[in-house]
């Protein structure tokens, strides 16, 4: 009798079973596919093939392409949030402004470094619900930076209200222009200068 916790694996036309964390393996394969191909490259059947299981085994964990896409997107959002605070500013920020600058630049740098993943997170329908975006780790990193500015006396509490979406719009818009708009023709060094100018302009506008 086959263990209910075992997973089906296709091996040269024969069927065998093994134990393991299949959902994690399927998500990892989805990340690999979308890293270079974006959301259009994601197929549950191709993911199953890469992992070495039958499509039916994959469907037992993810009922549809949208389900695996959502799981992959959540992993990408966590990776983006890590990039947004990876400069060390989160651990010992010189100021709230420095933290917000690190978060904003981290967002743009992730988009430029990982365009396929960025497209999954923000151009595949996964971000249609504002409530879902607001619960993402990346949005949380932005909220923390703004709250740090308030607690440090750098941002008036009245100006903190609803500040997240304008900040998000600025860095997201820049990233989109750099990936698929006219800024895609600009050299990377100049792009970095423009990105910093964009982030600093937003910060100055908040604190004015």
Residue pairs with C-beta under 8 A, 6 or more apart in sequence:
2 17
3 17
3 19
5 19
6 17
6 18
6 19
7 17
7 18
7 19
7 20
7 22
7 53
7 57
8 15
8 16
8 17
8 53
8 54
8 56
8 57
9 15
9 16
9 17
9 18
9 52
9 53
9 54
9 57
10 52
10 53
10 54
11 52
15 54
22 51
22 53
22 57
22 58
22 61
23 61
23 62
23 71
25 51
26 47
26 48
26 51
26 58
26 61
26 62
26 68
27 68
27 71
27 72
27 75
29 47
29 50
29 51
30 42
30 47
30 68
30 69
30 71
30 72
31 72
31 75
31 76
31 117
32 50
33 41
33 42
33 43
33 46
33 47
33 50
34 41
34 42
34 72
34 76
34 116
34 117
34 119
34 120
35 114
35 116
35 117
36 116
37 116
38 115
38 116
38 119
38 120
38 123
38 124
39 69
39 119
39 120
39 123
39 124
41 116
42 65
42 68
42 69
42 72
42 120
43 65
44 55
44 58
44 59
44 62
44 64
44 65
44 68
45 55
45 58
47 58
47 68
48 54
48 55
48 57
48 58
51 58
58 68
62 68
62 71
69 120
69 124
69 126
70 126
72 120
73 120
73 121
73 124
73 126
76 114
76 117
76 118
76 120
76 121
77 121
77 136
77 137
77 138
78 137
79 110
79 114
79 117
80 106
80 107
80 110
80 117
80 118
80 121
80 137
80 138
81 136
81 137
81 138
81 140
81 141
82 137
83 106
83 107
83 109
83 110
83 113
84 102
84 103
84 106
84 107
84 110
84 138
84 141
84 142
85 102
85 103
85 106
85 141
86 106
87 102
87 105
87 106
89 98
89 99
89 101
89 102
89 103
90 99
90 102
90 141
90 144
93 99
93 102
93 148
95 149
95 152
95 154
96 145
96 146
96 148
96 149
96 150
96 151
96 152
96 154
96 155
97 149
97 154
97 203
97 207
99 144
99 145
99 148
99 149
100 142
100 145
100 146
100 148
100 149
100 167
100 199
100 203
101 196
101 199
101 200
101 203
102 145
103 141
103 142
103 145
104 167
104 170
104 171
104 198
104 199
104 202
104 203
105 195
105 196
105 199
106 141
107 138
107 171
107 172
107 175
108 171
108 174
108 175
108 178
108 195
108 198
108 199
109 195
110 117
110 118
111 118
111 175
111 178
111 179
112 175
112 178
112 179
112 188
112 191
115 179
118 175
118 179
120 126
121 127
122 172
126 132
127 133
133 139
133 168
134 164
139 164
139 168
142 164
142 167
142 168
143 164
146 155
146 160
146 163
146 164
146 167
147 160
149 155
149 160
149 206
149 207
150 156
150 157
150 160
154 207
155 163
155 206
155 207
159 206
159 207
163 206
166 202
167 202
167 206
170 198
170 199
170 201
170 202
171 198
171 199
171 202
174 183
174 194
174 195
174 198
177 183
177 184
178 184
178 186
178 191
178 195
183 191
183 194
186 194
